[in-house]
Amino acid sequence: MSVDKVISDWKKNQFKPVYWIEGDEEYYVDQLVKYAEDHILSESEASFNLTVFYGKDAAWPDVLNACKKYPMFSDRQVVIVKEAQQMKDVDKLESYIQAPLASTILLIAFKDKKLDSRTKFAKLVKDKTEYILTKRLYDNALPEWVNQMVSAMGYTISPKANSLIVDHIGNDLSRIKNEIDKILINLGTRKAITEEDVENYVGINKEFNVFELQSAIAGRNLLKSIRIIQYFEANPKAAPIQLVLPSLYSFFSKVYMVYGASGGEDSIAKQIGVGPYFVKNYVQASKTFRFNEVEQILLLLHQYNLKSLGIGAARVEDAALLKEMIAKIMM
């Protein structure tokens, strides 16, 4: 079951006795825990009937005792175990999971990892609880996720603004959500997020960012590429090399896929896993660089990633590495 479906059921006062949420996307774990903590019980009910444990400090007998209590001045109580992956003997909760109280809602948040599916306890959890597995989104799914999230809040976001945020932040849903919230606070009565909003409230320069660097390389524009790198050099937090190189590798990996794609731009966009707005850069790069050149670029990116880590090269400034690499790409 998805997190959205669970929250939808809770809004209808439909509850299960035990929820177990685990996986490698902590944003969804946090989302479910926060809703359970803030919304299942009213403020007056929560003062008597909400118990929160942290796995590192929680003893399993204390969790069991809390779950077996009966609610006061309410039909139900909520018990939450955060960071349950750090809890010793979490499998000792087995007896309660086998026979939970109907008046207790137990939420166990097992963050950033999963139970060993081969164990008896893991099989019990999947069989006897409302089991939710979160999975990290693929990078190419991030722009659509941003669109859906912004739309659900009653706003829109331009494709360029979307790209600026995704390229700058990467696959960190919690941070993306926080930055979007920061923008919305400053929008006033407007309902559309623009690239100017991203520049003003997130601090991403709309002319000097990884997205614009990709565009400059796609057009084989050495001068513009160097200017962007010089901006990165003067503003190290704007685009560290650890962000730039993976972004460029992802970009040219998709350019590599363009050669095997067919049809118009909309069809190519679907085949390589990007939005229609963004596909032009990939198609342009496939025309600017020959197939064998893209292969060499991917190899260069791998080599310079190693160099940035100090492997196979003396320590060199990040900007110097990027300039050297871009020069070789443009040759």
N, C-alpha and C positions, 0 to 999 in steps of 0.2 A: 504494500500500500504506500502511496506517496504522502509526503508531508502535507501537501495542499488538501488531499482527501481527508486526512486525519483532522486537520483544523476545521474543515467544512463540517465534519461530523460533530465536532465539539461545539461548534456554533449552534447546532441543532439539539444540543444536550444529549448526544449519543456517545456513550463512553464504554470502553473496555476496561477490565480490571488492571491489566498490565500492558505497558507499551515498552518495547525494546527498540531503540534506534541506534544504528551503528553505520560505519562506513568512512570513506575518505574525504567527504565534503562536509566540513564542519559548519558551513553556513546553514545548512538545513537542520543539523542537530541543534544549533543555537536558536534557530527560528522556532522550532517545536518547543524547546525548553522554555523560551521566553513567553510564548503564548500560554503554556500551561501554568507558568508562575504568575502571570499578570491577569489572566482572563477567565480561567475556569471557575474560580471562586470570586465572590464579591470581596471588596476590601474588608468588610466586617467579618465575613466568613474566613478569610485567609488568616486573620490574626489568631484564630484558634485551630485552623485545619490545614495549614500549609506547612510542610516540613521539607527542608532542603538539606541534603547531605553532599559533601564533596568526597569523591572516591578515595583520595589520598588519606583523608582523616576519618573515613567512615568505617565503623566496625559492623560486620554483618548482623550480629545480634541486635544492635541498635536499630538498624534498618527494619529488621523483622518486627521488632516491638512497635515501631512507629506504624508499620503497615497494619498491624493487628488491632490497633486502637479503633474506637468508634468515633465518628465525627461529633462535634459539639455545635448545637444550634445550626445544623446544616444537614443536608441529605448525603453529603459526601466529603471526603478529605482527599488531599493531594500530597503524595510523597514523591520527591524528585531526587534522583541520585545523579549529580553532575560528575563528569570526568570519571565515569565508572570503570574505565580501563585501568585506572590506578588503584582500584579497590582490591584489597587482599581477600582471597576466598570468596569472590563474588559468586562462585558456583554454589555457595552455601545457601543462596536464596532459592535453591531448587524446591525445597518443601513448600515455600509460600507460592511460588509460581504454579505449582501443581494444584494448590487449593487456595486461591486468593479470596479476599473479602470483596463482596459486591459494592460495599460503601467506600472502598479505597481505590483511588486511581494512582497506580505506581508507574512512574516514568523513569526508565533507566537509559541514560545517555552515554553510550560507549563510543568515545570520540576518536577519530583518526585511525581506526583499525577495526578489525572484525574478530569475532570469536573463531577459534579453530573449529571448522565445520565437522571435523572427524570426532569431536568429543560428544559424550552423552549429553552434557549440559547444553551445548550449542543446538543439538537436535531438539531438546526440550524447549528451548527458547523459541525456535522457529515454529514449533508445533502448538505451544500453549499461550504465547503472547501475541499481541498485535505487533508484528515484526516489520520494521522499516529499515531498508538498506539504502544509504545515500551513496551516490557515485559522483566523482568529479566530472564536470562538464568537459567535453573536448573543446579545444581552443576555438575551433570554427563555429561552435554553437554559442559562444559568448555574446556576439552582437544581437542575435535573436533573443537571448535571455534578457539582455538589457532592454530591448524594445518591449518585451512582454511585461517586465517588471515596472518600467516607466508607465506603460499604458494602464496597468492595473491600478496605479495611483492617480490616474486621470490626466496624464501629461503625454507629450510626444517628445521625441529627441531626433535631431537631424542625423543623417547617416555619418556626416563628417564628425559631429560631436561624439557620436557613439564610438567611432573608430579611435578618436583621440583618447577616450577613457580606456577602452579595451587595450589598445597598444601600450599605453603608459602604465597601466596597473597590472595587466596580465590576468592569470587565472586565480583571482582572489575575490570571490563573490562578496564576502563581507566588506572588504574595502571598497569595492565598486558601489555597493549599496550605500555605504557611509558617504561617499563622495557625491552620489546622486542626491541623497538627503540634504547635503550641504548646499547644493545648487538650488534645490527646490525652496529652501528657506529664503533664498535671496531673489526668487523670481517675481515676487509680488503677485499681481493679478495675471501675469502671463502663464500660458500653459504649454509653451514650446521651449525646449532646451536647445540652445544654439552652441556653435563652437566658441563664440565669444563668451558665453557663460562658463564653459569649461576652462577657457583661458583665465577668466577673472576669478573664479571661485575654487578651481582645483589647482591652478598654477601651472597648467600645461600650455606652452606657447604654441599657437595654432600654425605658426610658420616653421618652427624648429622642433620637430618631434620625429619619432621613428616612422610614423606614417608618411610624413613628407620626405624623409630620407629614402624610403622605399620608392616613392614616386620619382624622386630625382635619379635614383639608380635605374629605374625602369625606363627613363628617358635618356639614359647614358649622359646625364648632365653632371660632369665632374665638378665644375665650379660650385654649383648649388649644393652638391653632396658635401664638399669640403667646408662650405659656409655653415652647414647644419652641424657638422662634427665640431667645428670651432665653437659653436654655441654650446654644444654638449661639454666641451672642454672648459668653458668659462662658467658653466652651470652644472657641476658634476651630478647633482641630484635629479636633473631633468631627464637624463637617459643614461644610466650607468651601462657599461659595456656588457654586463651580465644580462641586461634587458635587450640591448641592441642586437647582439649576435643571435640569440634564439629567435627573435622576431624576423631577422633577415633570413635565417635558415628556414623558418616556416614559410616565409614569402616565396623564396626560390624553390622550395619543395613543391609548392602549388603551381609555380610557373612550369616546373618540370612536368607536372600532370597535364598542363594545357596542351602539350604536344600530342597527347593521346586522346584528348577530348574532341568532340564533334558538335556541329550545330552552331547556332548563334550564341551571343553572350549570355542570355538567360540559361540556355542549356549547359554551356560551359561552367557557369557559376554553380549550378547544381552538381555537376560532375566533380568539381574540385572542392566543393564544400565551402563556398563563400557567398555573401550576399550579392545580388545583382549590381548594387551601387559600386561595390569594390572590385568587380571582375575586370574593369577596364585596365587597371594597373598591371594585372597579371597577363592579360592579353598583349598589352603594350610591351612588357618585358620579353614575352615570347617572340615578339617581332624584332626587338632590339638586339637580343642575344640568340645565337644559334643553339641548337640542342646540346652540342658538345661543350659550348661555353658555359651553359647552365650547370652541366655536370662538374666542370672545373670550379665554378663558383661555390657549389655545395662543398666540394673538397677544401677550397680555401677557407670557407667559414668554419669547417671542422678544425683545420690547422690553426686558425687564429683564435678559436675558442681555447685550444690547448695552450697557445702562447699567452693568452690572457690569464691563465691559471699558473703561468710560470713553468710550463712543461715544454722542454725542448728549446727554450729561449731565455736569455737574461731578462730580468725585469725591465719592461718598457712601459712608458706612460700609455694609458688606455687610448687617448686621442691619437697618439702617434701610431699605435697598432691599427686603429680604424682607418686613418689616412693612408697608410701603407697598403692595407687590404683593399680599400676602395680604388686606389690607383691601379692595382693589379686586376681588379674586376673590370675596370674601364679600358684596359689595354686591348 
